[in-house]
Amino acid sequence: MNRRLFMKTASLLGMGAIANLSCKGVADASDSRQHKRFGLQVFGVCLELAKDIPAGMRRLKEIGYDTLELAGYNNGNIALFHDPISLIDYRKMAQDAGLEITSSHVRTPQPYYTTDNKKDVLDFWKQVVDHHALLGITYLVQAGIPGCKSVEDAQLIAEILNEAGRIVQDAGMLLAFHNEVNVAMRVTPGGKESMYLLTGRYPEGSRQIFDILLEQTDPGLVSFELDSLAAVLGGNDPVFYLQQYPNRFRLMHVKDREELGASGMLNNENIFRQFYQNGMKDFFVEDENFRSGHQFERVEESARYLQEAPFVS
């Protein structure tokens, strides 16, 4: 589908879903409705949470969140605009607030993957696994992609993800890759730079990095965490990817430019319907505008949106 046409269609569909929610979902909501279980990626409240983590976590529980996905991993600690806190101590604060940590975002320190530093990347994952094993979490998520300028770069990244997935799996967890907007970039065999064109034609043989990773990672070792807004901003349809790869996306980030449902860019009803149809259930709210000064207010609005949305189980 033409990217501009898709963005326009997605916007109209999203606005329709929001209108339907405001007319029907909120009216049907009642205090007796069943509480829905969903999580929060802590990056979205990182600045305000850092001021008083135990109190902030209690507030998140009161707002309606049940699970957390970590960010800020650094050598066995969480350091997210605050002094380093061991993973075990961080989990204790979450448990005291009634929250469960089920996933953790990790960024490998190598800016590019090469055959020469492959062992270093895998040694890093062994360290990550050792530090997270005591948390009892389900998912370890690679939060971003290293530099990728060619099809060969993407193939090497997929190869290393497969080996990292084996390390994570042997420790009783699942490795997932989180798509950011830049995985919509295209690369060519032997290329020197990734490309993203708003007009014109891509060179013959060019491929989207995201597609290469999906095709060349082992489904038994590497899953994916679908970031719905990142997909749309990259010109991709989240529903298409959920349909095309029904067994690959085990997790989902639900997000918007502001609080959920604010922009009308996403048809969340269709996205959730396909996500559930694929048999998946774990998702996290993410708010990347973390310098807004109103982080808790925004994630509270997002939690309310999810609790009132008739299409969220």
C-alpha positions in Angstrom: 0.0 0.0 0.0 1.2 3.5 -0.8 2.7 4.9 2.5 0.8 8.2 2.3 -2.5 6.4 1.6 -1.9 4.0 4.4 -1.1 6.8 6.9 -4.3 8.6 5.9 -6.4 5.4 6.2 -4.8 4.5 9.5 -5.6 8.0 10.8 -9.3 7.8 9.7 -9.7 4.3 11.1 -8.1 5.4 14.3 -10.4 8.4 14.6 -13.4 6.2 14.0 -12.3 3.8 16.7 -11.9 6.6 19.2 -15.3 8.1 18.3 -16.9 4.6 18.7 -15.2 4.3 22.1 -16.3 7.7 23.3 -19.9 7.0 22.3 -20.2 3.4 23.3 -17.2 2.2 25.4 -17.3 4.9 28.0 -21.1 4.8 28.3 -21.1 1.1 28.8 -18.3 1.2 31.4 -19.3 0.8 35.0 -17.6 0.5 38.4 -18.5 -3.2 38.5 -16.5 -4.1 35.3 -13.8 -6.6 35.6 -10.3 -5.2 36.2 -8.1 -5.7 33.1 -4.5 -6.8 33.6 -1.8 -4.9 31.7 1.6 -3.4 32.1 3.7 -0.3 31.8 7.2 0.2 30.3 8.8 2.2 33.1 10.7 4.5 30.7 7.5 6.4 30.2 7.5 7.6 33.8 11.3 7.5 34.4 11.8 11.1 35.5 8.9 11.4 37.9 9.4 7.8 39.2 13.1 8.5 40.0 12.1 11.1 42.6 10.5 8.4 44.9 10.4 5.0 43.4 8.4 3.2 46.1 5.8 5.9 46.2 5.7 6.1 42.4 5.2 2.3 42.1 2.3 2.4 44.6 0.7 5.1 42.5 1.1 3.0 39.3 -0.7 0.2 41.0 -3.5 2.5 42.1 -3.8 3.9 38.6 -4.5 0.3 37.4 -1.2 -1.2 36.2 -0.3 -4.8 37.3 3.0 -5.5 35.5 6.2 -3.7 34.7 8.7 -3.9 31.9 12.1 -2.6 33.0 14.4 -0.1 31.2 17.8 1.2 32.3 19.6 -2.1 32.8 23.3 -1.6 33.6 25.6 -4.3 34.9 23.1 -6.0 37.2 21.4 -2.7 38.2 18.6 -0.4 37.1 19.9 3.2 36.6 17.2 5.3 35.0 17.7 8.9 36.0 18.5 7.7 39.5 21.4 6.1 41.3 21.9 2.4 40.4 19.6 0.0 42.2 20.2 -3.8 42.1 17.6 -5.8 40.1 16.7 -7.7 43.2 16.1 -4.5 45.3 14.1 -3.0 42.4 11.9 -6.1 42.2 11.4 -5.9 46.0 10.1 -2.3 45.6 7.8 -3.4 42.8 6.5 -6.4 44.9 5.8 -4.2 47.9 3.6 -2.0 45.6 1.8 -5.1 44.3 3.5 -5.0 40.9 5.1 -7.9 39.0 8.1 -7.4 36.8 7.6 -9.7 33.7 10.0 -8.2 31.1 13.2 -6.2 30.8 14.6 -4.0 28.0 18.3 -4.4 27.3 20.5 -2.5 24.9 23.7 -4.2 23.8 26.7 -1.9 24.1 28.2 -2.6 20.7 27.1 0.1 18.2 27.7 -2.4 15.3 27.8 -6.2 15.1 30.8 -7.7 13.3 32.2 -11.2 13.1 35.1 -9.8 15.3 32.9 -8.7 18.2 30.2 -11.4 18.0 31.7 -13.2 21.0 31.6 -9.9 23.0 27.9 -9.5 22.2 27.1 -13.0 23.3 29.2 -12.7 26.4 27.1 -9.6 27.2 23.9 -11.7 26.9 25.3 -14.3 29.2 25.8 -11.6 31.8 22.3 -10.2 31.2 20.9 -13.7 31.7 22.8 -14.3 34.9 21.6 -11.0 36.3 18.0 -11.5 35.4 17.6 -15.2 36.2 16.8 -14.5 39.8 13.9 -12.1 38.9 11.7 -14.8 37.6 10.7 -12.8 34.5 9.4 -14.2 31.3 10.9 -11.9 28.6 14.3 -10.3 27.8 13.9 -7.7 25.1 16.6 -6.3 22.8 15.4 -2.7 22.8 17.1 -1.4 19.6 19.0 -2.5 16.6 22.7 -1.9 16.1 24.0 0.0 13.1 22.8 -1.7 9.9 23.9 -0.5 6.4 23.5 -3.5 4.2 21.6 -6.8 3.8 24.7 -8.6 5.1 24.6 -6.5 8.3 21.0 -7.4 8.9 21.7 -11.1 8.3 24.6 -11.0 10.8 22.3 -9.3 13.4 19.7 -12.1 12.8 22.4 -14.7 13.2 23.6 -13.2 16.5 20.0 -12.8 17.7 19.5 -16.5 17.2 22.5 -17.4 19.3 21.5 -14.9 22.0 18.0 -16.5 21.9 19.5 -19.8 22.7 21.4 -18.4 25.7 18.2 -16.7 27.0 16.1 -19.8 26.3 18.5 -22.1 28.2 18.0 -19.9 31.2 14.2 -20.3 31.1 13.3 -17.0 29.5 12.3 -15.7 26.0 14.3 -13.3 23.9 12.2 -10.7 22.0 13.3 -8.0 19.6 11.5 -4.6 19.9 11.0 -2.7 16.6 11.8 1.0 16.6 11.1 3.3 13.7 14.5 2.7 12.1 13.9 -0.9 11.3 11.6 0.3 8.5 14.8 1.5 6.8 15.8 -0.4 3.7 19.2 -1.9 2.8 20.7 -3.4 -0.3 23.2 -6.2 -0.8 26.7 -4.7 -0.3 25.1 -1.4 0.7 26.9 1.4 2.4 23.9 3.1 4.1 20.3 2.4 5.0 17.6 4.3 3.3 14.1 5.7 4.0 12.5 7.4 1.0 9.3 9.5 1.1 9.3 9.8 -2.7 10.9 8.0 -5.6 11.9 4.3 -5.9 14.1 2.2 -3.8 17.1 0.5 -5.6 16.4 -2.9 -7.0 17.1 -5.6 -4.4 16.5 -3.3 -1.4 14.8 -4.9 1.6 13.3 -3.6 4.9 15.5 -4.4 7.9 12.5 -5.5 9.8 11.5 -8.1 7.2 15.0 -9.6 7.1 15.0 -10.0 10.9 11.6 -11.6 10.9 12.5 -14.0 8.1 16.0 -15.0 9.2 15.6 -15.4 13.0 14.5 -18.8 14.3 10.9 -18.7 15.6 11.9 -21.1 18.3 14.6 -18.8 19.6 13.6 -15.2 18.8 10.2 -13.6 19.3 9.2 -10.0 18.7 7.6 -7.2 20.7 5.5 -5.1 18.3 5.6 -1.4 18.9 2.4 -0.3 17.2 3.2 3.4 16.9 6.8 2.8 15.7 5.4 0.5 13.0 2.9 3.2 11.8 5.6 6.0 11.9 7.8 3.7 9.8 5.0 3.4 7.2 4.0 -0.1 8.2 0.6 -1.5 9.2 0.7 -3.3 12.6 -2.3 -5.5 11.7 -0.6 -6.7 8.5 2.5 -7.8 10.5 0.3 -9.5 13.1 -1.5 -11.4 10.4 1.7 -12.2 8.4 3.6 -13.5 11.5 0.9 -14.7 13.9 3.3 -16.7 16.1 6.2 -14.2 16.2 4.8 -11.3 18.2 4.6 -12.4 21.8 4.4 -8.9 23.3 3.1 -5.5 22.3 3.8 -1.9 23.1 0.6 0.2 22.9 1.3 3.9 22.6 0.4 7.1 21.0 2.0 10.5 20.5 0.4 11.5 23.7 -1.8 9.4 26.0 -3.5 6.5 24.3 -6.2 7.4 21.7 -5.1 11.0 21.6 -3.8 11.3 18.1 -6.2 9.2 16.0 -3.2 7.7 14.2 -3.8 4.1 15.2 -6.8 1.8 14.9 -6.3 0.2 18.3 -9.4 -1.9 18.0 -8.2 -3.7 14.9 -4.7 -4.1 16.4 -6.0 -5.6 19.6 -8.4 -7.9 17.8 -5.7 -9.4 15.7 -3.3 -9.6 18.7 -5.9 -11.6 20.7 -6.8 -13.7 17.7 -3.1 -14.7 17.5 -3.4 -16.0 21.1 -1.3 -13.3 22.7 -2.1 -11.4 25.8 0.9 -9.5 27.2 1.3 -5.8 26.4 2.7 -2.7 28.0 1.8 1.0 27.7 4.7 3.1 26.6 4.9 6.9 26.7 8.1 8.1 25.1 7.4 11.8 25.8 9.1 11.3 29.1 10.0 15.0 29.5 6.4 16.2 29.4 6.3 17.0 33.1 3.0 15.1 33.3 4.1 11.5 33.1 1.9 10.0 35.7 -1.1 12.0 34.5 -0.5 10.7 30.9 -0.1 7.0 31.9 -3.2 7.3 34.1 -5.2 8.6 31.1 -3.8 5.6 29.1 -4.8 3.2 31.8 -8.3 4.6 31.9 -8.5 4.3 28.1 -7.6 0.6 28.3 -10.0 -0.1 31.2 -12.9 1.5 29.3 -12.1 0.2 25.8 -14.6 -2.6 24.9 -12.0 -4.3 22.6 -9.4 -4.8 25.4 -9.8 -8.0 27.4 
